[in-house]
Amino acid sequence: MSTSPLSTAQAARVAIATRLDEIRKDAGITGHELAQRCGWHKSKASRIARARTTPSDDDIRAWCRACDAEELAADLIAASRTAESMYLQWRQIHRDGMRRVHERTVPLYERTTHFRVYASNVVPGMVQTGDYATGLLRSITDFQGTPDDVAAAVQARLNRSRVVHEGNHRFALLLEETVLYYRVCDNAAMAGQLRYLLQVMSRPNVSLGIIPFTARRTVWPLEAFYAFDGAQVAVETLTAEVNITAPGEIQTYFKAFAELSRIAVHGTDARACITKAIDAFC
C-alpha cells in the first residue's frame, strides 16, 4: 500500500525517535537517567522517544552527549530538520504555477559550485532548450491540473540555466540512453535538444555521460536526482520532491553517482550515442 507524503514524514519522525532511543539503550542508561543528564523534566525523554515531542537541534545534541555518542548528532539533526518538509507535493509546489518555483531556486543554483545530476526520465532542466522545456512543462501542467503559466515557467527555467554559462559552476551529468529517445516534444524539438547537448558537453565545465542500453548494471536505474554540492540532494518522484540533507544519505547518493558514472560512456562514445538518437528524429 502506498503512503502519503504526510504519513511518510511521520514515519521519518518516528525513525528519528527510535534511533535516539536505541542510542540511549546502547549507552546502558534509563530514560530517567538521560533526562537527569540533560537537565530535563523526567517525562521529556519519554515523549521524544515515543515521537510525541519533536526534538530541537539542541535536544539532539544533549541526548547524544549524554550517551557519549556526539559523533551521531550531525546526521540526526539533519534528518530531524528534513522530516517536516522532506516530501513536498508537486501540487503544493506548483499551486501558483511553475514559474515561481524556478525563481525561488535561483539562489540555490547560483551558490552551488558542483552539480551532480542523474537523469533517468528527461533531460536535466539546466540543459533543456526552450522547445523541449515547453513540451515537458505543458505535459506536467496538464497532468497535475495546476495553473497554466508554461511560457513564463519556461523563461524562468532558461534564466536559471544561465549558471551553465556564467560563474564558477561545474556540472557532472549522467543520462540513461533512454532519455535521448523519450518524446516529450515533437521530433524537430527533440533533435534540437540533442544537438544542444552536443554543444553543452564541449564546455570545459560540463562532463556528460550516457549510460548505454546495453551497459552491465552494477547500479539499477534509479529515480532522477540532483545533488547540489554536498549540501542537498533533490530526488524527484511522480507525486513529490524529496529533499535530502542528512550527510549519510547524501554520501549514499554520491556513491550511486560514482558507480553510475563508471558504467557510463563519455567523450566520443557519448557523442556517438547522442548522434544516433538525433538520426532517429530526422
Order of alpha helices (4+ residues) and beta strands (2+ residues): alpha-alpha-alpha-alpha-alpha-beta-alpha-alpha-alpha-beta-alpha-alpha-beta-alpha-beta-beta-beta-beta-alpha-alpha
